[in-house]
Amino acid sequence: MQVSRRTKFSLAQLLTVVERPIVGVIFDKFDLDPQAVYSPENISDEITDADEQALSDLIIEVIQTNKTLRSGVSPKYKFDEQFLIFEKSLLLDGYLIEEKSIKALDPNFVGFKPIEDALIKEIDSSTLQNKASVIQSVKSSSDDFIKAQPDYNGSLTNIRIALETLVREIALERGFTTARTGNTWGPSLGYLKTNGFIDQKDESALSSVFTFISNGSHIPLGFSQAEYVRLGRNMCTSMCYFVIKTYNA
C-alpha cells in the first residue's frame, strides 16, 4: 500500500490521541520503535520512515481496531476528528475504508510515489518563478477535501488554480505576452501548443480536464459529491504532473 506524505502525517496525528501504551504495543508489533510514542514528533518520524509493508500493516491494524482504540480516548471527538481526516486522506490516495476493511480504488503502481507527492517534488525542483504559490494551491486542495467540514468546491477550485498557474507561468517563460488581464488560461494554453511545448492531443486533454472540474457543481447520477470531487481532483493533479514533468525535462 503506497500512501502520500499527507496520509502518513494524518495517521501520526490520529495515533497521538490514542493511549500511548497501546500505540507502543502496536509499534512493537510491526518493528517500529515503541519508545517513539512518547513524542508526537517521534511518532511522525517512525511512520514517515517506515517501509511500505510495515506501514501497510500498521494502517490495516488501526482500521481493524479503531473502535478499541477509540474506547480509551476521552473526549471521543478527538479520536473521531482525527480518524475522519485520516479516512479522507486515504480516500485521496485511492483507498476506501469500509467497516473494518480497506480496498484500493485505483491501480497500484508499485515503485512509484503517490501522484500528489510526485507533483510537489517536480514543482519544487523546477525553476518556475511562482512555484511556491502552485504548491500552496495543491496543498490547499487537499486540505479543503480532508478537513472535518469539507469544502469540495474549494478543493476543485484550488487544483484548477494550480493547473492554470502552471500553464500561464510556463507560457510566460517561453515568451507569451498578452494585454489581457484576469483569465488567460485559453490564450496561454494555445500559445504552448503553437510554441511546440505541447501538441494538439495534449491541448485537448488539458482543456477537457479543465472544463470538467470547472463544472464541479454538476454531480453526475451515481456519484457522491466526495467521489466526484476526488475523481476531478485526481484528473487535474495528473495533468499538473504532466505539464511540470514536461517543463522539467
C-alpha positions in Angstrom: 0.0 0.0 0.0 1.5 3.3 -1.1 0.2 6.4 0.6 1.1 10.0 0.5 3.1 12.1 2.9 -0.2 13.8 3.9 -1.7 10.4 4.9 1.3 9.5 6.9 1.0 12.7 8.9 -2.7 12.2 9.3 -2.0 8.7 10.7 0.6 10.2 13.1 -1.9 12.8 14.3 -4.5 10.1 14.9 -2.1 8.0 17.0 -1.1 10.9 19.1 -4.6 11.0 20.7 -4.6 7.2 21.4 -3.3 5.9 24.7 0.5 5.7 24.5 1.0 2.2 25.9 -1.4 0.8 23.3 0.4 2.6 20.5 3.6 1.4 21.9 2.4 -2.2 21.6 1.2 -1.7 18.0 4.6 -0.1 17.1 6.5 -3.0 18.6 4.3 -5.5 16.8 5.4 -4.0 13.4 9.0 -3.5 14.3 8.7 0.3 14.9 10.3 1.9 18.0 7.8 1.7 20.9 9.7 4.4 22.7 8.7 6.8 19.9 5.2 7.0 21.2 6.1 9.5 24.0 6.7 12.3 21.5 4.3 13.4 18.6 7.4 14.3 16.5 8.9 10.8 17.1 5.6 9.1 16.2 5.6 11.1 13.0 9.2 10.2 12.2 8.6 6.5 12.8 5.6 6.5 10.4 7.3 8.6 7.8 10.4 6.4 7.8 8.6 3.0 8.0 9.0 0.7 5.0 5.9 0.1 2.8 5.0 -3.3 4.3 5.2 -2.1 7.9 3.2 1.0 7.1 0.6 -1.0 5.3 0.3 -3.5 8.2 0.0 -0.6 10.7 -2.7 1.1 8.7 -4.7 -2.1 8.5 -4.3 -2.7 12.2 -5.6 0.8 13.0 -8.6 0.4 10.8 -9.5 -3.0 12.1 -9.1 -2.0 15.8 -10.4 1.6 15.5 -13.3 1.0 17.9 -11.0 -0.4 20.5 -8.5 2.4 20.1 -11.4 4.9 20.3 -12.6 3.4 23.6 -9.6 4.7 25.5 -9.8 8.2 24.2 -11.5 11.0 26.1 -13.2 13.0 24.9 -14.2 10.8 22.0 -14.4 13.7 19.5 -10.6 13.9 19.5 -10.4 10.4 18.0 -13.4 10.9 15.7 -12.0 14.1 14.2 -8.5 12.7 13.5 -9.9 9.4 12.2 -12.1 11.3 9.7 -9.1 13.2 8.5 -7.1 10.0 8.2 -10.0 8.3 6.3 -10.3 11.2 3.8 -6.6 11.3 3.3 -6.6 7.6 2.4 -9.5 8.3 0.0 -7.5 10.9 -1.8 -4.8 8.3 -2.2 -7.3 5.8 -3.7 -8.1 3.7 -0.7 -11.7 3.4 0.7 -12.4 2.3 4.3 -15.5 0.1 4.6 -16.3 -1.1 8.1 -13.1 -2.9 9.2 -11.5 -3.3 5.8 -9.8 -1.1 3.2 -9.9 -1.5 -0.6 -8.0 0.1 -3.4 -10.0 2.2 -5.8 -7.1 2.9 -8.2 -4.4 0.7 -9.8 -1.4 0.2 -7.6 1.8 1.3 -9.4 4.5 -0.4 -7.4 7.7 1.6 -7.0 6.1 5.0 -7.8 5.2 7.8 -5.4 1.6 8.8 -5.0 0.8 11.4 -7.7 0.5 14.4 -5.3 3.9 13.8 -3.7 5.5 13.3 -7.1 3.8 16.5 -8.3 5.0 18.6 -5.4 8.5 17.3 -5.8 8.6 18.2 -9.5 7.3 21.7 -8.9 9.7 22.3 -6.1 12.7 21.2 -8.2 11.6 23.4 -11.1 12.9 26.9 -11.9 9.4 28.4 -12.1 9.2 31.8 -10.5 5.8 31.3 -9.0 6.3 27.7 -7.8 5.5 28.4 -4.2 2.0 29.5 -4.9 1.4 26.5 -7.1 2.5 24.1 -4.3 0.3 26.0 -1.9 -2.7 25.6 -4.3 -2.1 21.8 -4.5 -1.9 21.6 -0.7 -4.9 23.8 -0.2 -6.9 21.5 -2.5 -6.0 18.5 -0.2 -6.8 20.4 2.9 -10.2 21.5 1.6 -11.1 17.9 0.9 -10.0 16.2 4.1 -11.0 18.8 6.8 -13.8 18.0 9.2 -16.2 20.2 7.2 -15.0 19.6 3.7 -15.0 22.4 1.1 -15.4 20.4 -2.1 -15.8 23.4 -4.3 -12.6 24.9 -2.8 -10.8 21.6 -3.4 -11.6 21.6 -7.1 -11.0 25.4 -7.4 -7.6 25.2 -5.8 -6.3 22.3 -8.0 -7.7 24.1 -11.1 -5.8 27.3 -10.0 -2.6 25.1 -9.7 -3.1 23.9 -13.3 -3.9 27.3 -14.6 -1.0 28.9 -12.9 1.4 26.2 -14.2 0.3 26.7 -17.8 0.3 30.5 -17.5 3.8 30.7 -15.9 5.4 28.3 -18.4 3.8 30.2 -21.3 5.2 33.5 -20.0 8.6 32.0 -19.5 8.5 30.8 -23.1 7.8 34.2 -24.5 4.0 34.6 -24.3 2.8 38.2 -24.0 -0.8 39.4 -23.6 -2.5 42.7 -22.9 -5.4 40.8 -21.3 -5.9 40.8 -17.5 -7.6 38.2 -15.5 -8.2 34.7 -17.0 -5.5 33.9 -19.6 -6.0 30.1 -19.5 -7.1 29.7 -23.1 -4.5 32.0 -24.7 -1.7 30.6 -22.6 -2.6 27.0 -23.4 -2.9 27.9 -27.1 0.5 29.5 -27.0 2.1 26.4 -25.6 0.8 24.4 -28.5 1.9 27.0 -31.0 5.3 27.1 -29.3 5.7 23.4 -29.5 5.6 22.7 -25.8 2.5 20.5 -26.2 0.7 19.1 -29.3 -2.9 19.1 -30.3 -3.8 16.0 -28.3 -2.2 17.4 -25.2 -4.0 20.7 -25.6 -7.3 18.8 -26.0 -6.7 16.7 -22.9 -5.7 19.6 -20.7 -8.7 21.7 -21.9 -11.1 18.8 -21.3 -9.9 18.2 -17.8 -10.0 22.0 -17.0 -13.6 22.2 -18.3 -14.6 19.0 -16.4 -13.5 20.3 -13.0 -14.9 23.8 -13.8 -18.4 22.2 -13.8 -17.9 20.9 -10.3 -21.4 21.9 -9.2 -23.0 19.3 -11.5 -22.7 15.9 -9.9 -23.5 13.0 -12.3 -26.0 10.5 -11.3 -24.5 7.6 -9.3 -21.7 9.7 -7.8 -21.5 11.1 -4.3 -20.0 14.6 -4.1 -16.9 13.3 -2.4 -16.4 10.6 -5.2 -16.9 13.1 -8.0 -14.6 15.7 -6.5 -11.9 13.1 -5.8 -12.2 12.0 -9.5 -11.9 15.5 -10.8 -9.1 16.4 -8.5 -7.1 13.3 -9.4 -7.5 14.0 -13.1 -6.3 17.6 -12.7 -3.4 16.6 -10.4 -2.3 14.2 -13.1 -2.5 16.9 -15.7 -0.5 19.2 -13.5 2.1 16.5 -13.2 2.2 16.0 -17.0 2.8 19.8 -17.5 5.5 20.2 -14.9 7.3 17.0 -15.8 7.4 18.1 -19.5 8.7 21.5 -18.4 11.4 19.9 -16.3 12.5 17.5 -19.0 
